[in-house]
Amino acid sequence: MRPYIVLVAILFSISSIHSASAGTAVEVDDVGASFGGITLNTNTSGNITSNLTDLPSIVEYYTATWCTNCVYVEHALDDIENNGTNIQQFHFHRDQDSEDPWGTTTGEARWDNRYDGGQPPTVVFNGSMKQVGSVPESDSLENDYIALAGQSLNLGLGSSSMTWVSTTNSTGVFSWSISHSEDLVPDGGDLVSMVWITERYAYFPDGSNGVENYPHVVKGIIELGNSSVGTMNLTLPDAHDGNDLQIHLIHQIVPPEIIDDCEVTDDCSSEPKVVEDDKGLPSIGIVAVLSVSIIAAITTQRRLE
């Protein structure tokens, strides 16, 4: 068999393996579930309270403005939300990307530390179930996401509340509280809260996937600690355009093994881990090497003929 035919077959096999692995939802181990998602617009003052059982499913979505396959994922998420599935979307854009203006250090650190890095498109439901790629596991992405959103966290009785008092266009006073049953947090674990700040829509016509108006863009994450109630002054990040920033109250269960690791290593920071890949393009190096090998093999074969 000619050498370049063998190399083409190998290249095709690797590509097929990578595609086949996409779309299978897997459980995220040992990081603790996320819940919450009550939302207020920052351009007006307001308050909101929700029973824990009525909270939306938290959808963390890792994306990029050049990611064509991400468009299918985004449409599927929008479709199930518009058709009544109770979800709250948060779109984390790839950081330090010359083709994407919205990545943040804190957002990237979250994906590195919790989910072993981001690969557009990736969707995580309630910090617990992760699905990579745009290939559905069932007959459609919509059905995949409805099933994942419907998995109960068994939050039990309790409520989540927040108040926002706007003082200027970029500052305000934020208050929060959460009540929950004792068995929500495992023995030795903890419950921490955060503010996630998003831009409802941000216009970027230079994205090569053609979306132009990008929704739910995560602009910042502010840690609130493990207090069940509190008040703090917030300075908002700059909006890309318009005046449509939103604030969301998020809670996260911290398993006891994470707390134990922090006590042993004395390192509970949110600094990103070093991830030995190139953010969602793990097979490019192999593909490039094989492509060069194929060209070399073809050239050599022609010389011998």
Secondary structure as UniProt FT lines:
FT   HELIX           3..21
FT   TURN            22..23
FT   STRAND          26..27
FT   STRAND          34..41
FT   TURN            42..43
FT   STRAND          46..51
FT   HELIX           52..54
FT   STRAND          57..63
FT   TURN            65..66
FT   HELIX           69..82
FT   TURN            83..84
FT   STRAND          87..93
FT   TURN            98..99
FT   HELIX           105..115
FT   STRAND          122..125
FT   TURN            126..128
FT   STRAND          129..132
FT   HELIX           141..149
FT   STRAND          158..166
FT   STRAND          171..180
FT   HELIX           182..184
FT   TURN            187..188
FT   STRAND          190..204
FT   TURN            205..206
FT   TURN            208..209
FT   STRAND          212..225
FT   STRAND          229..235
FT   STRAND          245..254
FT   HELIX           256..265
FT   TURN            282..283
FT   HELIX           284..304
//
